Amino acid sequence: MLGFSIRASAESNKVSFDAQAVLPDNQRSDVSYYDLKVQPGATQQLTLKLRNTSEKPIRVKVEANNAHTNQNGALDYSKHQQKLLGGPTFEELISKPQTITLESGQEREVSFQLTIPKAGFTGTILGGFYCYEDTKDQENKGDGFSLENQFAYTIGVRLECSDETVAPDIRLTKVKPGLQNGYLTVFATLENPVPVVMSQLDMTATVTKKGEKQVLREVKKKVSFAPRSPFKLPISWENEPLKKGQYQLSILLKAPSGKAWHLEKSFAIKGEDEKLNQEAVEVKKEENHYLVLYIVLVSFLIIILGLVWYIAKLRRDKR
């Protein structure tokens, strides 16, 4: 769930370094990431082992980041200084990012100081060490490096200080139309305001006109929520133009435990929101139903007139 991962581009699958956690004595399980039971007011070092597997010197940057919920509904550790809905957060408890230089084949350890508040904390604090090659010098020299071909390791950190149970909670706080990568989208903001990890929930989200039952848009997927994290769910408008009016968003979330949340929120698409139709990269043209009806009626009239003329002509010919 939290674990050890590597992310590489399609252009370059060559990994230039390895990273792994040096697990401390207060590790609670046999997973490869940090799963720690900590004590109020305690301090300790969290150590990672880095090894250069390439044939040239490299610099590796290691950031200690808060876990958050990305737009795919997945736990993400790749953003530094990601704001959460409360604290304490992992970044508040851990020392600053570090950049380590490694010669070819060299192995080094890098340590971060973890400081637990004297009052402790309830629930779960979730974060991770995000390790990636620092290629700014190569980018400045124009050597073909970019963020597009960067790879990274993530090593998760899960901290718990007490055995007190925290009840899960999910809220639907805002619904607003906008653009995602230039495409018309309605964004729903959900929040997990409590220090609890919620994993692999089945989600069904539907949009209807307010007071009507016909489903205009539907999203079905599995989602996970990081502790104290908002989740901005994008609902594609499928290139249909936005039309002003009153709408209703309904979201059903089911946890593996069987617990369910049914969330609803009304929202408006206003006249000013229709301006997004001009900004979008693609919008389907609306069918002019009156024009279609006019064409059908004219065609029907022509057919009737043709039949009348044909029948009249037959009668004249008989005479």
C-alpha positions in Angstrom: 0.0 0.0 0.0 2.7 2.5 1.0 5.7 0.7 -0.3 8.8 0.9 -2.3 8.4 1.9 -5.9 10.2 3.1 -9.0 8.9 5.3 -11.7 10.7 5.7 -15.0 9.9 7.2 -18.4 9.2 5.2 -21.5 12.2 7.0 -23.2 14.7 5.7 -20.7 14.4 2.6 -18.5 18.0 2.7 -17.4 18.0 3.2 -13.6 21.0 5.1 -12.3 20.7 4.3 -8.6 19.2 2.1 -6.0 17.5 3.2 -2.8 16.3 1.2 0.2 15.3 1.8 3.8 17.5 0.9 6.7 14.8 -0.3 9.1 15.1 0.7 12.8 14.3 -1.4 15.9 10.8 0.1 16.3 9.8 -1.3 12.9 6.4 -3.0 13.5 6.2 -5.3 10.4 8.3 -7.0 7.8 7.4 -4.6 4.9 10.2 -2.8 3.1 9.0 0.7 4.0 9.1 2.4 7.4 6.1 1.1 9.6 7.0 2.6 13.0 5.4 2.8 16.4 6.8 6.0 18.0 6.8 7.6 21.4 5.7 11.1 22.4 8.7 13.5 22.5 11.1 10.9 21.0 13.7 11.6 18.3 15.3 9.1 16.0 17.2 8.9 12.7 15.6 7.4 9.6 18.3 6.2 7.3 18.3 5.3 3.6 21.0 3.5 1.7 21.7 4.9 -1.8 23.9 3.2 -4.4 25.0 4.6 -7.8 24.5 1.8 -10.4 25.7 4.0 -13.4 29.1 4.5 -14.8 29.3 8.2 -14.0 28.9 10.5 -11.0 25.3 11.5 -10.1 23.5 13.6 -7.6 20.4 12.2 -5.9 17.9 14.4 -4.2 15.9 12.9 -1.3 12.8 14.8 -0.2 10.7 13.9 2.8 7.1 14.5 1.6 3.6 14.4 3.0 1.3 11.7 1.5 -1.6 13.2 -0.4 -4.4 11.9 -2.6 -3.9 12.7 -6.3 -6.5 13.2 -9.0 -6.4 9.5 -9.8 -7.6 8.7 -6.3 -4.2 7.2 -5.4 -1.7 7.8 -2.6 1.1 10.1 -3.8 4.4 11.1 -2.2 6.0 13.1 -5.1 5.1 16.7 -4.0 7.1 18.6 -1.5 5.3 21.0 0.9 1.9 19.6 -0.1 -0.7 21.2 2.2 -3.0 18.9 4.2 -6.1 19.6 6.3 -4.4 19.6 9.7 -1.4 18.4 11.6 1.0 17.3 12.7 2.2 16.3 9.2 5.2 14.2 8.2 7.1 17.2 6.8 6.6 19.0 10.2 8.3 16.1 12.0 11.2 15.4 9.6 14.4 17.3 8.7 14.8 19.1 5.3 15.6 17.6 1.9 19.1 16.6 1.1 21.2 16.2 -2.1 23.8 13.5 -2.1 26.7 13.1 -4.6 27.6 9.5 -5.6 30.6 8.4 -7.6 30.2 5.5 -10.0 29.4 2.4 -8.0 29.5 4.3 -4.7 27.1 3.4 -1.8 26.2 6.0 0.9 23.8 6.3 3.7 21.7 9.5 4.2 19.9 10.1 7.5 16.9 12.3 8.5 15.9 13.3 12.0 12.4 12.5 13.0 11.0 14.4 16.0 7.7 13.4 17.6 5.7 16.1 19.4 5.8 15.9 23.2 2.0 15.5 23.3 2.2 12.7 20.7 -0.6 12.3 18.2 -3.6 10.1 17.4 -4.2 8.2 14.3 -1.7 7.8 11.4 0.8 10.1 9.9 1.7 9.1 6.4 4.6 10.4 4.3 7.5 9.1 2.2 11.0 9.7 1.0 10.9 10.7 -2.7 14.4 10.0 -4.3 15.3 11.2 -7.8 18.4 12.1 -9.8 19.1 15.8 -9.7 19.7 16.6 -13.4 19.5 20.4 -13.2 23.1 20.8 -14.4 22.5 18.5 -17.4 19.3 20.4 -18.2 21.1 23.7 -18.2 23.8 22.3 -20.5 21.2 21.0 -22.9 22.3 17.4 -22.6 18.8 16.0 -23.2 17.8 15.5 -19.6 14.3 16.7 -18.6 11.6 15.8 -16.1 10.0 13.7 -18.9 12.8 11.1 -18.5 13.4 11.3 -14.8 12.9 8.3 -12.7 12.3 8.1 -8.9 12.0 5.8 -5.9 9.4 6.3 -3.2 9.9 4.7 0.2 6.8 5.1 2.4 6.7 6.1 6.1 3.8 5.2 8.3 3.9 6.5 11.9 1.6 5.7 14.8 1.9 6.9 18.4 -1.1 5.5 20.2 -3.6 2.6 20.0 -6.6 5.0 20.1 -9.0 4.3 17.3 -10.0 7.2 15.0 -13.3 6.9 13.2 -13.1 7.4 9.4 -14.9 10.3 7.8 -15.3 11.6 4.2 -16.9 14.9 3.2 -18.0 16.4 -0.2 -17.2 20.1 0.1 -17.3 21.7 -3.3 -18.3 21.1 -6.9 -17.2 23.4 -9.7 -16.8 23.3 -13.5 -13.4 23.9 -15.1 -10.9 22.6 -17.5 -8.5 19.7 -17.2 -5.8 19.7 -19.8 -8.1 21.9 -21.9 -11.1 19.5 -21.7 -14.4 20.4 -20.0 -14.6 18.9 -16.6 -16.6 19.2 -13.4 -14.3 19.0 -10.3 -15.7 17.5 -7.0 -13.6 18.2 -3.9 -13.8 15.4 -1.3 -12.0 15.6 2.0 -10.6 13.0 4.5 -10.3 15.3 7.5 -9.1 12.7 10.0 -5.7 11.0 10.5 -6.8 7.7 8.9 -5.6 5.9 5.7 -8.6 4.7 3.7 -7.6 2.2 0.9 -9.4 0.7 -2.0 -12.8 2.1 -1.7 -15.3 1.5 -4.5 -16.6 4.8 -5.7 -19.6 5.6 -7.9 -20.2 9.2 -8.8 -23.2 10.4 -10.8 -24.4 13.8 -12.1 -28.1 14.5 -12.8 -30.1 17.6 -13.5 -31.5 18.7 -10.1 -34.9 17.0 -9.5 -34.4 14.6 -12.4 -33.3 10.9 -12.5 -31.6 10.7 -15.8 -27.8 10.2 -15.3 -25.8 12.7 -17.4 -22.3 11.6 -16.2 -21.0 8.7 -14.2 -17.6 7.7 -12.8 -16.8 4.3 -11.3 -13.4 3.5 -9.9 -11.4 2.5 -6.8 -9.9 5.3 -4.7 -7.7 5.6 -1.6 -7.4 8.6 0.7 -4.3 9.7 2.5 -4.8 11.0 6.1 -6.1 14.6 6.3 -6.0 14.9 2.6 -8.4 16.5 0.0 -9.2 14.7 -3.2 -10.1 16.7 -6.3 -12.2 14.2 -8.4 -12.4 15.2 -12.1 -15.6 14.2 -13.9 -15.3 14.5 -17.6 -18.0 16.3 -19.4 -17.2 14.2 -22.5 -16.7 17.2 -24.7 -20.4 18.2 -24.4 -20.9 22.0 -23.9 -21.6 23.2 -20.4 -25.2 24.5 -20.1 -26.3 26.7 -17.3 -28.7 25.2 -14.8 -29.0 23.4 -11.5 -27.3 20.0 -11.1 -26.9 17.3 -8.4 -23.8 15.2 -7.7 -24.2 11.9 -5.8 -21.3 9.9 -4.6 -21.4 6.4 -3.1 -18.2 5.2 -1.4 -17.9 1.6 0.0 -14.9 0.5 2.1 -13.7 -3.1 2.1 -15.0 -3.3 5.7 -18.5 -2.7 4.4 -18.9 0.8 5.7 -20.4 3.2 3.2 -20.8 6.9 2.6 -23.6 8.5 0.5 -22.6 12.1 -0.3 -24.7 14.6 -2.2 -24.3 18.2 -3.3 -26.2 20.5 -5.5 -24.2 22.8 -7.8 -24.9 25.4 -10.5 -23.4 25.9 -13.9 -23.7 29.6 -14.5 -23.7 31.7 -17.6 -20.1 32.7 -16.9 -19.1 29.1 -16.8 -20.4 28.7 -20.3 -17.4 30.8 -21.4 -15.3 27.7 -20.8 -16.9 26.2 -23.9 -14.9 28.7 -26.0 -11.6 27.9 -24.1 -11.9 24.1 -24.4 -9.8 22.3 -26.9 -12.8 20.2 -28.1 -16.5 20.8 -27.8 -19.2 18.8 -29.7 -21.5 20.9 -31.8 -25.1 20.9 -30.5 -27.7 19.5 -32.8 -30.3 22.1 -33.9 -33.5 20.1 -33.2 -35.7 22.8 -34.7 -33.7 22.6 -37.9 -34.1 18.9 -38.0 -37.8 19.1 -37.4 -38.2 21.8 -40.1 -36.3 19.6 -42.6 -38.5 16.6 -41.8 -41.7 18.6 -42.2 -40.6 20.1 -45.5 -39.6 16.7 -46.8 -42.9 15.3 -45.7 -44.8 18.1 -47.4 -42.8 17.6 -50.7 -43.7 13.9 -50.6 -47.4 14.7 -50.1 -47.5 17.3 -52.9 -45.7 14.8 -55.1 -48.3 12.2 -54.4 -51.2 14.7 -55.1 -49.6 15.7 -58.4 -49.1 12.1 -59.4 -52.7 11.1 -58.6 -54.0 14.1 -60.5 -51.9 13.2 -63.5 -53.2 9.7 -63.5 -56.8 10.9 -63.5 -56.1 13.3 -66.4 -54.5 10.5 -68.4 -57.6 8.3 -67.9 -59.8 11.0 -69.4 
